[in-house]
Amino acid sequence: MKVPDFDFVVLGSGIAGLTFALQSAAHSRVLVLCKATLSETNTAYAQGGVAAVLDPNDTFEQHVQDTLEAGAGLCREMAVRFMVQEAPAAIRWLQGMAVGFDKDGSGDMALGLEGGHSHHRIVHVKDHTGRSIQQALEEAVRRHPNISVQEHQMGIELLTDTSDTGTFCYGVQVLDLHTNEVRSIQAQAVVLATGGAGQVYQYTTNPGIATGDGLAMAARAGAEIRNMEFFQFHPTALYQPNGEVFLISEALRGAGAELVLPDGSHFMHLYHSMASLAPRDIVARAVLTEMQRHNSPCLYLDVRHLPAGKVRQGFPSIYHKCATIGIDVEKHLIPIVPAAHYQCGGVKADLRGRTSIDRLYAIGEVACTGVHGQTDWPATRCWRGWCLPGVQQSM
Ligand SMILES: Cc1cc2nc3c(=O)[nH]c(=O)nc-3n(C[C@H](O)[C@H](O)[C@H](O)COP(=O)(O)OP(=O)(O)OC[C@H]3O[C@@H](n4cnc5c(N)ncnc54)[C@H](O)[C@@H]3O)c2cc1C
Protein backbone atom coordinates (compact mmCIF):
# COMPACT_ATOMS: atom_id res chain seq x y z
CA MET A 1 0.00 0.00 0.00
CA LYS A 2 1.35 3.46 -0.84
CA VAL A 3 2.13 6.13 1.75
CA PRO A 4 -1.15 7.95 2.58
CA ASP A 5 -1.61 11.32 0.89
CA PHE A 6 -3.06 12.88 4.07
CA ASP A 7 -3.56 12.10 7.74
CA PHE A 8 -7.28 12.82 7.44
CA VAL A 9 -9.60 13.11 4.48
CA VAL A 10 -12.75 14.90 5.58
CA LEU A 11 -15.81 14.57 3.35
CA GLY A 12 -18.01 17.59 3.98
CA SER A 13 -17.57 21.31 4.62
CA GLY A 14 -20.41 22.06 7.06
CA ILE A 15 -19.98 22.81 10.74
CA ALA A 16 -18.95 19.21 11.48
CA GLY A 17 -16.30 18.83 8.78
CA LEU A 18 -14.75 22.27 9.20
CA THR A 19 -14.68 22.02 12.99
CA PHE A 20 -12.94 18.67 12.79
CA ALA A 21 -10.44 20.03 10.25
CA LEU A 22 -9.59 23.04 12.40
CA GLN A 23 -9.29 21.01 15.59
CA SER A 24 -7.06 18.35 14.09
CA ALA A 25 -4.86 20.42 11.80
CA ALA A 26 -2.45 21.55 14.51
CA HIS A 27 -0.68 18.19 14.23
CA SER A 28 -2.05 16.68 11.02
CA ARG A 29 -2.33 17.19 7.26
CA VAL A 30 -6.02 17.47 6.49
CA LEU A 31 -7.86 17.45 3.18
CA VAL A 32 -11.44 18.75 3.10
CA LEU A 33 -13.52 17.62 0.12
CA CYS A 34 -17.01 18.80 -0.73
CA LYS A 35 -19.23 18.07 -3.66
CA ALA A 36 -20.37 21.67 -4.27
CA THR A 37 -18.73 24.91 -3.13
CA LEU A 38 -17.37 25.05 0.40
CA SER A 39 -20.36 27.19 1.40
CA GLU A 40 -23.20 25.01 0.07
CA THR A 41 -24.11 23.06 3.20
CA ASN A 42 -27.12 22.53 5.45
CA THR A 43 -25.15 24.49 8.01
CA ALA A 44 -25.33 27.66 5.93
CA TYR A 45 -29.16 27.51 5.93
CA ALA A 46 -29.57 27.15 9.70
CA GLN A 47 -31.49 30.09 11.05
CA GLY A 48 -32.51 29.84 14.68
CA GLY A 49 -29.31 29.04 16.55
CA VAL A 50 -27.61 26.61 18.89
CA ALA A 51 -28.70 25.51 22.38
CA ALA A 52 -26.30 25.85 25.33
CA VAL A 53 -26.59 26.53 29.05
CA LEU A 54 -25.08 30.01 29.39
CA ASP A 55 -27.50 31.73 31.75
CA PRO A 56 -26.50 31.35 35.44
CA ASN A 57 -30.15 30.61 36.25
CA ASP A 58 -30.23 27.69 33.81
CA THR A 59 -28.75 24.24 34.61
CA PHE A 60 -27.22 21.35 32.69
CA GLU A 61 -29.73 19.06 34.35
CA GLN A 62 -32.68 21.07 33.05
CA HIS A 63 -31.24 21.07 29.51
CA VAL A 64 -30.73 17.30 29.76
CA GLN A 65 -34.30 16.74 30.97
CA ASP A 66 -35.76 18.99 28.24
CA THR A 67 -33.82 17.04 25.61
CA LEU A 68 -34.91 13.66 26.97
CA GLU A 69 -38.52 14.87 27.01
CA ALA A 70 -38.25 16.18 23.42
CA GLY A 71 -36.78 12.80 22.45
CA ALA A 72 -39.86 11.03 23.86
CA GLY A 73 -37.62 9.06 26.22
CA LEU A 74 -35.73 7.40 23.36
CA CYS A 75 -32.49 9.40 23.53
CA ARG A 76 -29.29 7.79 24.71
CA GLU A 77 -28.89 9.70 27.95
CA MET A 78 -25.10 9.45 28.08
CA ALA A 79 -24.84 11.12 24.66
CA VAL A 80 -27.30 13.83 25.67
CA ARG A 81 -25.34 14.58 28.86
CA PHE A 82 -22.10 14.79 26.88
CA MET A 83 -23.63 17.18 24.33
CA VAL A 84 -25.18 19.42 26.98
CA GLN A 85 -21.98 19.63 29.06
CA GLU A 86 -19.77 20.35 26.04
CA ALA A 87 -22.11 22.95 24.51
CA PRO A 88 -20.90 26.08 26.39
CA ALA A 89 -17.25 25.34 25.48
CA ALA A 90 -18.28 24.75 21.86
CA ILE A 91 -20.00 28.13 21.77
CA ARG A 92 -16.92 29.80 23.23
CA TRP A 93 -14.78 28.06 20.60
CA LEU A 94 -17.06 29.41 17.85
CA GLN A 95 -16.76 32.89 19.34
CA GLY A 96 -13.00 32.42 19.23
CA MET A 97 -13.42 31.65 15.52
CA ALA A 98 -15.04 35.12 15.21
CA VAL A 99 -18.69 34.09 15.09
CA GLY A 100 -20.44 37.25 16.31
CA PHE A 101 -23.36 35.87 18.33
CA ASP A 102 -25.95 38.51 19.24
CA LYS A 103 -25.59 40.23 22.61
CA ASP A 104 -28.29 41.76 24.79
CA GLY A 105 -28.32 45.32 26.13
CA SER A 106 -25.93 44.50 28.99
CA GLY A 107 -23.36 42.82 26.74
CA ASP A 108 -24.29 39.24 27.69
CA MET A 109 -25.15 36.66 25.07
CA ALA A 110 -28.74 37.18 23.83
CA LEU A 111 -30.50 33.88 24.46
CA GLY A 112 -33.59 32.91 22.44
CA LEU A 113 -36.27 30.35 23.20
CA GLU A 114 -37.19 27.39 20.99
CA GLY A 115 -39.58 24.45 21.10
CA GLY A 116 -39.15 21.93 23.91
CA HIS A 117 -36.80 24.19 25.91
CA SER A 118 -37.95 25.33 29.35
CA HIS A 119 -35.33 28.09 29.43
CA HIS A 120 -33.94 30.74 27.08
CA ARG A 121 -30.71 29.10 25.81
CA ILE A 122 -30.47 29.57 22.04
CA VAL A 123 -27.44 31.58 20.90
CA HIS A 124 -27.94 33.11 17.49
CA VAL A 125 -26.88 35.68 14.93
CA LYS A 126 -30.25 37.23 14.06
CA ASP A 127 -31.95 34.57 11.87
CA HIS A 128 -28.84 33.66 9.87
CA THR A 129 -26.83 31.86 12.56
CA GLY A 130 -25.72 29.05 10.24
CA ARG A 131 -24.46 31.39 7.55
CA SER A 132 -22.38 33.33 10.09
CA ILE A 133 -20.88 30.12 11.50
CA GLN A 134 -20.18 28.78 8.01
CA GLN A 135 -18.43 31.98 6.93
CA ALA A 136 -16.25 32.20 10.05
CA LEU A 137 -15.14 28.55 9.84
CA GLU A 138 -14.48 28.80 6.09
CA GLU A 139 -12.23 31.80 6.58
CA ALA A 140 -10.25 29.98 9.28
CA VAL A 141 -9.95 26.82 7.18
CA ARG A 142 -8.77 28.69 4.07
CA ARG A 143 -6.09 30.43 6.15
CA HIS A 144 -4.78 27.25 7.79
CA PRO A 145 -1.48 26.00 6.31
CA ASN A 146 -2.19 22.33 7.16
CA ILE A 147 -5.65 22.23 5.58
CA SER A 148 -6.20 21.72 1.86
CA VAL A 149 -9.63 22.29 0.36
CA GLN A 150 -10.97 20.77 -2.85
CA GLU A 151 -14.43 21.80 -4.03
CA HIS A 152 -16.76 19.99 -6.49
CA GLN A 153 -15.20 16.67 -5.53
CA MET A 154 -17.78 14.00 -4.80
CA GLY A 155 -16.89 11.01 -2.67
CA ILE A 156 -18.40 7.94 -4.30
CA GLU A 157 -16.86 4.92 -2.55
CA LEU A 158 -14.87 4.23 0.59
CA LEU A 159 -11.65 2.28 0.15
CA THR A 160 -11.64 -0.57 2.63
CA ASP A 161 -9.68 -3.73 3.30
CA THR A 162 -9.70 -6.40 5.96
CA SER A 163 -7.08 -7.41 8.51
CA ASP A 164 -7.06 -9.87 11.40
CA THR A 165 -9.04 -7.37 13.46
CA GLY A 166 -11.74 -6.66 10.87
CA THR A 167 -12.52 -4.11 8.16
CA PHE A 168 -10.58 -0.86 8.02
CA CYS A 169 -10.85 2.21 5.81
CA TYR A 170 -7.80 3.67 4.10
CA GLY A 171 -9.20 6.26 1.72
CA VAL A 172 -11.93 7.31 -0.62
CA GLN A 173 -12.69 7.23 -4.32
CA VAL A 174 -13.64 10.67 -5.61
CA LEU A 175 -15.40 11.92 -8.73
CA ASP A 176 -14.19 15.32 -9.96
CA LEU A 177 -17.46 16.97 -10.98
CA HIS A 178 -15.68 19.33 -13.41
CA THR A 179 -13.60 16.78 -15.32
CA ASN A 180 -15.63 13.61 -14.62
CA GLU A 181 -12.40 11.87 -13.62
CA VAL A 182 -12.35 9.35 -10.78
CA ARG A 183 -9.30 9.13 -8.52
CA SER A 184 -8.39 7.51 -5.22
CA ILE A 185 -7.12 9.45 -2.21
CA GLN A 186 -5.48 7.55 0.64
CA ALA A 187 -5.39 8.70 4.26
CA GLN A 188 -4.70 7.42 7.75
CA ALA A 189 -8.40 7.90 8.45
CA VAL A 190 -11.54 9.08 6.67
CA VAL A 191 -14.06 11.37 8.34
CA LEU A 192 -17.61 11.38 7.02
CA ALA A 193 -19.22 14.78 7.62
CA THR A 194 -21.58 14.60 4.68
CA GLY A 195 -24.77 15.73 6.41
CA GLY A 196 -28.25 14.28 6.03
CA ALA A 197 -30.58 12.87 3.40
CA GLY A 198 -33.48 15.36 3.42
CA GLN A 199 -33.66 15.29 -0.37
CA VAL A 200 -35.15 11.80 -0.15
CA TYR A 201 -38.41 13.59 0.71
CA GLN A 202 -40.51 15.61 -1.74
CA TYR A 203 -40.78 18.54 0.69
CA THR A 204 -37.65 19.33 2.67
CA THR A 205 -35.93 22.35 4.14
CA ASN A 206 -32.58 20.84 3.09
CA PRO A 207 -30.58 22.11 0.10
CA GLY A 208 -29.77 19.91 -2.90
CA ILE A 209 -26.51 18.57 -1.41
CA ALA A 210 -28.41 16.62 1.27
CA THR A 211 -28.69 13.31 -0.59
CA GLY A 212 -27.30 10.93 2.02
CA ASP A 213 -24.13 10.07 0.07
CA GLY A 214 -21.98 9.44 3.14
CA LEU A 215 -24.62 7.19 4.60
CA ALA A 216 -24.83 5.19 1.38
CA MET A 217 -21.05 4.88 1.08
CA ALA A 218 -20.79 3.71 4.68
CA ALA A 219 -23.62 1.21 4.21
CA ARG A 220 -21.98 -0.21 1.07
CA ALA A 221 -18.71 -0.57 2.98
CA GLY A 222 -20.57 -2.56 5.64
CA ALA A 223 -20.73 0.04 8.43
CA GLU A 224 -23.59 -0.19 10.92
CA ILE A 225 -26.46 2.20 10.17
CA ARG A 226 -28.99 3.04 12.87
CA ASN A 227 -32.43 4.59 13.35
CA MET A 228 -33.06 5.74 9.77
CA GLU A 229 -36.78 5.49 10.55
CA PHE A 230 -36.32 8.67 12.63
CA PHE A 231 -36.53 11.77 10.46
CA GLN A 232 -37.51 15.03 12.07
CA PHE A 233 -40.17 17.12 10.32
CA HIS A 234 -40.04 20.85 10.94
CA PRO A 235 -43.57 22.12 11.51
CA THR A 236 -43.18 25.50 9.85
CA ALA A 237 -41.79 25.64 6.33
CA LEU A 238 -43.20 28.53 4.30
CA TYR A 239 -46.06 27.21 2.13
CA GLN A 240 -45.48 28.13 -1.49
CA PRO A 241 -47.30 25.66 -3.80
CA ASN A 242 -44.82 26.08 -6.63
CA GLY A 243 -41.86 27.66 -4.87
CA GLU A 244 -38.77 26.43 -3.08
CA VAL A 245 -39.13 25.28 0.51
CA PHE A 246 -38.03 28.02 2.91
CA LEU A 247 -37.85 27.55 6.67
CA ILE A 248 -39.67 29.79 9.13
CA SER A 249 -37.49 29.35 12.19
CA GLU A 250 -38.87 28.01 15.45
CA ALA A 251 -37.18 31.00 17.07
CA LEU A 252 -40.02 33.10 15.66
CA ARG A 253 -42.42 31.11 17.86
CA GLY A 254 -39.93 31.59 20.70
CA ALA A 255 -40.32 35.34 20.11
CA GLY A 256 -44.12 35.09 20.34
CA ALA A 257 -45.46 33.89 16.96
CA GLU A 258 -48.55 31.66 17.31
CA LEU A 259 -49.70 28.77 15.16
CA VAL A 260 -53.29 29.31 14.03
CA LEU A 261 -56.00 27.60 11.98
CA PRO A 262 -57.29 29.10 8.71
CA ASP A 263 -59.92 31.05 10.73
CA GLY A 264 -57.15 32.56 12.91
CA SER A 265 -57.96 30.55 16.06
CA HIS A 266 -55.31 28.95 18.29
CA PHE A 267 -55.18 25.16 18.58
CA MET A 268 -51.78 24.04 19.93
CA HIS A 269 -52.95 24.28 23.58
CA LEU A 270 -55.22 21.31 22.75
CA TYR A 271 -52.13 19.19 21.96
CA HIS A 272 -49.51 20.17 24.57
CA SER A 273 -49.10 22.40 27.61
CA MET A 274 -46.23 24.24 25.85
CA ALA A 275 -48.65 25.03 22.98
CA SER A 276 -46.78 26.46 19.94
CA LEU A 277 -43.45 25.73 21.68
CA ALA A 278 -44.08 22.03 22.25
CA PRO A 279 -41.40 19.57 21.04
CA ARG A 280 -41.09 19.66 17.27
CA ASP A 281 -42.53 16.25 16.47
CA ILE A 282 -45.69 17.01 18.45
CA VAL A 283 -46.16 20.36 16.70
CA ALA A 284 -45.52 18.87 13.23
CA ARG A 285 -48.07 16.09 13.79
CA ALA A 286 -50.61 18.55 15.24
CA VAL A 287 -50.24 20.81 12.20
CA LEU A 288 -50.74 17.87 9.83
CA THR A 289 -53.78 16.64 11.80
CA GLU A 290 -55.41 20.06 11.69
CA MET A 291 -54.62 20.48 7.97
CA GLN A 292 -56.43 17.21 7.34
CA ARG A 293 -59.33 18.08 9.63
CA HIS A 294 -59.85 21.41 7.88
CA ASN A 295 -59.03 20.06 4.43
CA SER A 296 -56.54 22.90 4.15
CA PRO A 297 -53.25 22.82 2.19
CA CYS A 298 -51.52 24.73 5.00
CA LEU A 299 -51.94 26.35 8.42
CA TYR A 300 -50.60 29.74 9.52
CA LEU A 301 -48.19 31.56 11.80
CA ASP A 302 -49.51 34.77 13.28
CA VAL A 303 -47.03 37.50 14.27
CA ARG A 304 -49.41 40.42 13.85
CA HIS A 305 -49.67 40.95 17.62
CA LEU A 306 -45.89 41.43 18.03
CA PRO A 307 -44.50 44.99 18.37
CA ALA A 308 -44.03 46.76 15.02
CA GLY A 309 -40.54 46.18 13.63
CA LYS A 310 -39.76 43.18 15.87
CA VAL A 311 -39.79 40.63 13.03
CA ARG A 312 -38.03 42.95 10.59
CA GLN A 313 -35.20 43.61 13.03
CA GLY A 314 -34.88 40.22 14.70
CA PHE A 315 -35.66 37.97 11.72
CA PRO A 316 -34.61 39.94 8.64
CA SER A 317 -34.25 36.90 6.34
CA ILE A 318 -37.77 35.68 7.13
CA TYR A 319 -39.23 39.18 6.89
CA HIS A 320 -37.68 39.80 3.47
CA LYS A 321 -38.48 36.32 2.12
CA CYS A 322 -42.14 36.79 3.02
CA ALA A 323 -42.12 40.28 1.48
CA THR A 324 -40.83 38.88 -1.84
CA ILE A 325 -43.97 36.74 -2.15
CA GLY A 326 -46.33 39.53 -1.14
CA ILE A 327 -46.72 38.72 2.57
CA ASP A 328 -46.39 41.69 4.91
CA VAL A 329 -45.98 39.77 8.16
CA GLU A 330 -47.24 42.70 10.21
CA LYS A 331 -50.58 42.55 8.35
CA HIS A 332 -50.93 39.01 6.99
CA LEU A 333 -50.78 35.46 8.32
CA ILE A 334 -47.75 33.41 7.16
CA PRO A 335 -48.82 30.13 5.46
CA ILE A 336 -46.85 27.11 6.71
CA VAL A 337 -46.60 23.33 6.22
CA PRO A 338 -44.37 20.67 7.83
CA ALA A 339 -41.32 19.55 5.82
CA ALA A 340 -38.56 16.96 6.29
CA HIS A 341 -35.74 18.66 8.18
CA TYR A 342 -33.23 16.60 10.15
CA GLN A 343 -31.92 13.06 9.81
CA CYS A 344 -31.87 11.64 13.34
CA GLY A 345 -30.47 8.23 12.40
CA GLY A 346 -27.27 7.64 10.50
CA VAL A 347 -23.93 5.88 10.63
CA LYS A 348 -23.62 4.42 14.12
CA ALA A 349 -20.85 6.31 15.91
CA ASP A 350 -19.62 6.60 19.48
CA LEU A 351 -18.93 9.90 21.21
CA ARG A 352 -15.52 10.08 19.52
CA GLY A 353 -17.07 9.58 16.08
CA ARG A 354 -15.78 6.01 15.76
CA THR A 355 -17.89 3.78 13.52
CA SER A 356 -18.00 0.01 13.24
CA ILE A 357 -15.23 0.24 10.59
CA ASP A 358 -11.73 0.94 11.87
CA ARG A 359 -10.32 4.34 10.78
CA LEU A 360 -13.72 5.47 9.50
CA TYR A 361 -15.30 8.26 11.56
CA ALA A 362 -18.76 9.83 11.27
CA ILE A 363 -19.61 13.26 12.71
CA GLY A 364 -22.45 15.77 12.42
CA GLU A 365 -25.80 14.93 10.89
CA VAL A 366 -24.55 11.81 9.07
CA ALA A 367 -23.74 10.21 12.44
CA CYS A 368 -26.12 8.49 14.82
CA THR A 369 -24.76 8.81 18.36
CA GLY A 370 -28.07 8.22 20.10
CA VAL A 371 -28.68 11.88 20.98
CA HIS A 372 -31.86 11.68 18.89
CA GLY A 373 -32.69 8.07 19.69
CA GLN A 374 -31.06 5.06 21.24
CA THR A 375 -28.79 3.15 18.90
CA ASP A 376 -29.83 -0.11 20.49
CA TRP A 377 -33.58 0.05 20.44
CA PRO A 378 -35.18 0.21 23.93
CA ALA A 379 -38.52 -1.53 23.54
CA THR A 380 -39.97 -0.23 26.77
CA ARG A 381 -39.03 3.44 26.98
CA CYS A 382 -41.27 5.20 24.49
CA TRP A 383 -43.18 8.00 26.26
CA ARG A 384 -45.56 9.20 23.59
CA GLY A 385 -47.41 6.02 22.69
CA TRP A 386 -46.44 6.04 19.00
CA CYS A 387 -43.56 3.54 18.91
CA LEU A 388 -42.66 1.63 15.79
CA PRO A 389 -45.11 -1.06 14.69
CA GLY A 390 -44.39 -4.26 16.55
CA VAL A 391 -42.53 -2.49 19.36
CA GLN A 392 -44.23 -2.83 22.71
CA GLN A 393 -45.21 0.48 24.24
CA SER A 394 -44.66 1.20 27.91
CA MET A 395 -47.79 3.37 28.21
C1 LIG B 1 -33.04 25.33 6.75
C2 LIG B 1 -32.34 24.68 7.92
C3 LIG B 1 -32.35 25.31 9.17
C4 LIG B 1 -31.71 24.72 10.26
N1 LIG B 1 -31.69 25.39 11.46
C5 LIG B 1 -31.00 24.87 12.50
C6 LIG B 1 -30.85 25.58 13.73
O1 LIG B 1 -31.35 26.70 13.87
N2 LIG B 1 -30.16 25.01 14.74
C7 LIG B 1 -29.57 23.78 14.60
O2 LIG B 1 -28.93 23.30 15.56
N3 LIG B 1 -29.66 23.09 13.44
C8 LIG B 1 -30.35 23.61 12.40
N4 LIG B 1 -30.45 22.91 11.23
C9 LIG B 1 -29.76 21.62 11.13
C10 LIG B 1 -28.26 21.86 10.97
O3 LIG B 1 -28.07 22.97 10.12
C11 LIG B 1 -27.58 20.64 10.37
O4 LIG B 1 -27.92 19.48 11.10
C12 LIG B 1 -26.07 20.80 10.41
O5 LIG B 1 -25.70 22.04 9.86
C13 LIG B 1 -25.40 19.66 9.66
O6 LIG B 1 -24.03 19.94 9.60
P1 LIG B 1 -23.04 18.91 8.96
O7 LIG B 1 -21.70 19.54 9.02
O8 LIG B 1 -23.23 17.58 9.55
O9 LIG B 1 -23.54 18.77 7.42
P2 LIG B 1 -23.81 19.87 6.31
O10 LIG B 1 -23.73 21.24 6.85
O11 LIG B 1 -25.08 19.49 5.63
O12 LIG B 1 -22.60 19.67 5.29
C14 LIG B 1 -22.57 18.54 4.44
C15 LIG B 1 -21.32 18.62 3.59
O13 LIG B 1 -21.10 17.35 3.00
C16 LIG B 1 -20.74 17.52 1.65
N5 LIG B 1 -21.05 16.29 0.93
C17 LIG B 1 -22.22 15.60 0.87
N6 LIG B 1 -22.08 14.51 0.11
C18 LIG B 1 -20.80 14.51 -0.32
C19 LIG B 1 -20.03 13.64 -1.15
N7 LIG B 1 -20.56 12.55 -1.73
N8 LIG B 1 -18.73 13.95 -1.38
C20 LIG B 1 -18.17 15.06 -0.84
N9 LIG B 1 -18.85 15.91 -0.04
C21 LIG B 1 -20.14 15.63 0.20
C22 LIG B 1 -21.55 18.71 1.19
O14 LIG B 1 -20.98 19.24 0.01
C23 LIG B 1 -21.39 19.61 2.43
O15 LIG B 1 -20.17 20.28 2.35
C24 LIG B 1 -31.07 23.48 10.11
C25 LIG B 1 -31.06 22.85 8.86
C26 LIG B 1 -31.67 23.44 7.78
C27 LIG B 1 -31.64 22.76 6.44
PDBQT file of the ligand as one rigid body, heavy atoms in Angstrom, charges set to zero:
ROOT
HETATM    1  C1  LIG A 401     -33.043  25.325   6.748  1.00  0.00    +0.000 C 
HETATM    2  C2  LIG A 401     -32.338  24.682   7.922  1.00  0.00    +0.000 A 
HETATM    3  C3  LIG A 401     -32.355  25.306   9.169  1.00  0.00    +0.000 A 
HETATM    4  C4  LIG A 401     -31.714  24.723  10.262  1.00  0.00    +0.000 A 
HETATM    5  N1  LIG A 401     -31.693  25.388  11.458  1.00  0.00    +0.000 NA
HETATM    6  C5  LIG A 401     -30.996  24.869  12.504  1.00  0.00    +0.000 A 
HETATM    7  C6  LIG A 401     -30.853  25.581  13.725  1.00  0.00    +0.000 A 
HETATM    8  O1  LIG A 401     -31.354  26.696  13.871  1.00  0.00    +0.000 OA
HETATM    9  N2  LIG A 401     -30.157  25.014  14.737  1.00  0.00    +0.000 N 
HETATM   10  C7  LIG A 401     -29.572  23.785  14.603  1.00  0.00    +0.000 A 
HETATM   11  O2  LIG A 401     -28.928  23.298  15.557  1.00  0.00    +0.000 OA
HETATM   12  N3  LIG A 401     -29.662  23.090  13.444  1.00  0.00    +0.000 NA
HETATM   13  C8  LIG A 401     -30.350  23.612  12.405  1.00  0.00    +0.000 A 
HETATM   14  N4  LIG A 401     -30.450  22.911  11.228  1.00  0.00    +0.000 N 
HETATM   15  C9  LIG A 401     -29.763  21.621  11.132  1.00  0.00    +0.000 C 
HETATM   16  C10 LIG A 401     -28.263  21.864  10.968  1.00  0.00    +0.000 C 
HETATM   17  O3  LIG A 401     -28.068  22.967  10.123  1.00  0.00    +0.000 OA
HETATM   18  C11 LIG A 401     -27.583  20.643  10.370  1.00  0.00    +0.000 C 
HETATM   19  O4  LIG A 401     -27.917  19.482  11.095  1.00  0.00    +0.000 OA
HETATM   20  C12 LIG A 401     -26.069  20.802  10.410  1.00  0.00    +0.000 C 
HETATM   21  O5  LIG A 401     -25.697  22.038   9.857  1.00  0.00    +0.000 OA
HETATM   22  C13 LIG A 401     -25.402  19.663   9.662  1.00  0.00    +0.000 C 
HETATM   23  O6  LIG A 401     -24.034  19.944   9.600  1.00  0.00    +0.000 OA
HETATM   24  P1  LIG A 401     -23.043  18.906   8.956  1.00  0.00    +0.000 P 
HETATM   25  O7  LIG A 401     -21.702  19.540   9.017  1.00  0.00    +0.000 OA
HETATM   26  O8  LIG A 401     -23.227  17.581   9.552  1.00  0.00    +0.000 OA
HETATM   27  O9  LIG A 401     -23.537  18.767   7.423  1.00  0.00    +0.000 OA
HETATM   28  P2  LIG A 401     -23.811  19.869   6.313  1.00  0.00    +0.000 P 
HETATM   29  O10 LIG A 401     -23.731  21.239   6.853  1.00  0.00    +0.000 OA
HETATM   30  O11 LIG A 401     -25.078  19.489   5.630  1.00  0.00    +0.000 OA
HETATM   31  O12 LIG A 401     -22.601  19.666   5.291  1.00  0.00    +0.000 OA
HETATM   32  C14 LIG A 401     -22.567  18.537   4.444  1.00  0.00    +0.000 C 
HETATM   33  C15 LIG A 401     -21.325  18.622   3.593  1.00  0.00    +0.000 C 
HETATM   34  O13 LIG A 401     -21.103  17.349   3.000  1.00  0.00    +0.000 OA
HETATM   35  C16 LIG A 401     -20.742  17.517   1.650  1.00  0.00    +0.000 C 
HETATM   36  N5  LIG A 401     -21.049  16.289   0.930  1.00  0.00    +0.000 N 
HETATM   37  C17 LIG A 401     -22.223  15.604   0.871  1.00  0.00    +0.000 A 
HETATM   38  N6  LIG A 401     -22.081  14.510   0.107  1.00  0.00    +0.000 NA
HETATM   39  C18 LIG A 401     -20.796  14.505  -0.317  1.00  0.00    +0.000 A 
HETATM   40  C19 LIG A 401     -20.030  13.638  -1.146  1.00  0.00    +0.000 A 
HETATM   41  N7  LIG A 401     -20.562  12.554  -1.726  1.00  0.00    +0.000 N 
HETATM   42  N8  LIG A 401     -18.730  13.948  -1.380  1.00  0.00    +0.000 NA
HETATM   43  C20 LIG A 401     -18.169  15.057  -0.844  1.00  0.00    +0.000 A 
HETATM   44  N9  LIG A 401     -18.848  15.910  -0.044  1.00  0.00    +0.000 NA
HETATM   45  C21 LIG A 401     -20.136  15.631   0.202  1.00  0.00    +0.000 A 
HETATM   46  C22 LIG A 401     -21.554  18.711   1.189  1.00  0.00    +0.000 C 
HETATM   47  O14 LIG A 401     -20.980  19.241   0.007  1.00  0.00    +0.000 OA
HETATM   48  C23 LIG A 401     -21.391  19.609   2.427  1.00  0.00    +0.000 C 
HETATM   49  O15 LIG A 401     -20.171  20.285   2.354  1.00  0.00    +0.000 OA
HETATM   50  C24 LIG A 401     -31.072  23.481  10.109  1.00  0.00    +0.000 A 
HETATM   51  C25 LIG A 401     -31.060  22.849   8.862  1.00  0.00    +0.000 A 
HETATM   52  C26 LIG A 401     -31.673  23.445   7.781  1.00  0.00    +0.000 A 
HETATM   53  C27 LIG A 401     -31.642  22.762   6.438  1.00  0.00    +0.000 C 
ENDROOT
TORSDOF 0
